[in-house]
Amino acid sequence: MPPVAAPVREVVLQRLARLPEPAAELLAVAAVAGRHFDVEVVAEVAAVEIDTALAVLDHAIAAGLVEEDSRRLGWFRFTDAVVAEALYAATGRMRRGRLRLRIEAAAAAPGRPDGPADTRPAPAARST
């Protein structure tokens, strides 16, 4: 996938700016996790309570940025790869690398019902 055009990225970031305070951090972590993400993993890595994360995701759903995965309880996905790509591109390389390590550790934690297979970065090539 080619890089997200600056005007498109700006529209996504403007929509994000209208959401409650922890939304930017939570959705940045989610974008590094991949187009599909486990809310518990993302909340843990973003250091927010699960109820706060769910409230933020309710707002993100209303804004058309994410939607619930109807087949997997607790999983969400970006409505469009461009949304995930814009958020991913807005996160610095070093930070993405560090977030990836934390996401992998959280996803692999004992007792986690779904392993790290679905927490890999979104389909566009991810190099740090």
C-alpha positions in Angstrom: 0.0 0.0 0.0 1.4 3.4 -0.9 1.9 6.0 1.8 -1.3 7.9 2.9 -1.5 11.2 1.1 -1.1 14.2 3.4 -4.6 15.6 2.9 -6.1 12.2 3.7 -3.9 11.8 6.8 -5.0 15.3 7.9 -8.7 14.4 7.6 -8.2 11.3 9.7 -6.2 13.2 12.3 -8.8 15.9 12.5 -11.5 13.3 13.1 -9.3 11.8 15.8 -8.8 15.2 17.5 -12.6 15.4 18.1 -12.6 12.3 20.2 -12.0 12.2 24.0 -8.5 12.7 25.4 -7.1 9.1 25.5 -8.3 8.4 22.0 -5.2 9.4 20.2 -2.9 7.2 22.3 -5.3 4.2 22.3 -5.8 4.4 18.5 -2.1 4.9 17.8 -1.4 1.7 19.8 -4.2 0.0 17.9 -2.8 1.1 14.5 0.6 -0.4 15.5 -1.2 -3.6 16.6 -2.8 -3.9 13.1 -6.0 -3.3 11.3 -7.7 -5.9 13.6 -6.9 -5.6 17.3 -7.7 -7.0 20.7 -9.0 -4.2 23.0 -7.5 -5.8 26.1 -4.0 -5.9 24.5 -4.3 -2.4 23.2 -5.7 -1.0 26.6 -2.9 -2.7 28.5 -0.2 -1.3 26.2 -1.8 2.2 26.2 -2.0 2.0 30.0 -5.7 2.7 30.2 -8.4 0.8 32.0 -10.5 -1.5 29.9 -13.7 0.5 30.6 -11.9 3.7 29.4 -10.7 1.9 26.3 -14.2 0.7 25.5 -15.7 4.2 26.0 -13.1 5.6 23.7 -13.9 2.9 21.1 -17.6 3.8 21.4 -16.7 7.3 20.3 -14.3 6.0 17.6 -17.2 3.8 16.3 -19.5 6.8 16.2 -16.9 8.8 14.3 -16.6 5.9 11.7 -13.0 5.1 12.5 -13.4 1.6 13.9 -16.0 -1.1 14.2 -16.5 -4.2 16.4 -15.5 -7.5 15.0 -18.8 -9.4 14.9 -17.1 -12.8 15.1 -14.7 -12.2 18.0 -15.7 -10.6 21.3 -13.3 -7.9 22.4 -11.8 -7.5 18.9 -12.2 -4.4 16.8 -11.0 -3.3 13.4 -10.3 0.0 11.6 -13.1 0.7 9.1 -10.6 1.4 6.4 -6.9 0.6 6.0 -6.3 4.3 5.3 -7.4 5.1 8.8 -4.9 2.6 10.3 -2.2 3.7 7.9 -2.6 7.4 8.8 -2.4 6.7 12.5 0.5 4.4 12.0 2.4 7.0 9.9 1.8 9.7 12.6 3.7 7.5 15.1 7.5 7.7 15.1 9.6 4.7 14.0 11.3 4.2 17.3 8.0 4.4 19.2 6.3 2.0 16.8 9.1 -0.5 17.4 8.8 -0.2 21.2 5.0 -0.5 21.0 5.3 -3.6 18.8 7.4 -5.3 21.5 4.9 -4.4 24.2 2.0 -5.5 22.0 3.7 -8.9 21.4 4.4 -9.4 25.1 0.8 -8.5 26.1 -0.7 -10.7 23.4 1.5 -13.6 24.5 0.7 -13.3 28.2 -0.5 -16.5 29.9 -4.2 -16.8 29.9 -4.8 -14.6 26.8 -7.4 -16.5 24.7 -6.0 -15.3 21.4 -2.3 -15.3 20.7 -0.1 -12.8 18.9 -1.0 -14.0 15.4 -3.7 -11.3 15.0 -1.6 -8.5 16.6 0.9 -8.3 13.9 1.1 -4.9 12.1 -1.5 -4.0 9.4 -1.0 -5.5 5.9 1.1 -2.7 4.5 4.8 -3.5 4.9 6.0 -2.6 8.4 9.7 -1.9 8.7 11.1 0.1 11.5 
